[in-house]
Amino acid sequence: MTTQSIKDVVARGGGPSALAKKLGITSQAISQWRRAPAERVAQIEAATGIPREDLRPDLFRREGAA
């Protein structure tokens, strides 16, 4: 699967303000993202339900993937 767009991630998180609150950061910080920051992937996964493998496939592989 392709990397989830930040727009999709934010939408799944309930919008920029809601996601920012869940992550303990500002919505302005989220607006600067081009992709999910590596240090926030676990938090984003918990807040949105989007698997880390979809958020950052360059860093995480699905189990069983070659």
Secondary structure, DSSP 8 states (H G I E B T S, - for coil): -----HHHHHHHTTSHHHHHHHHTS-HHHHHT-SS--GGGHHHHHHHH---HHHH-TTT---TT--
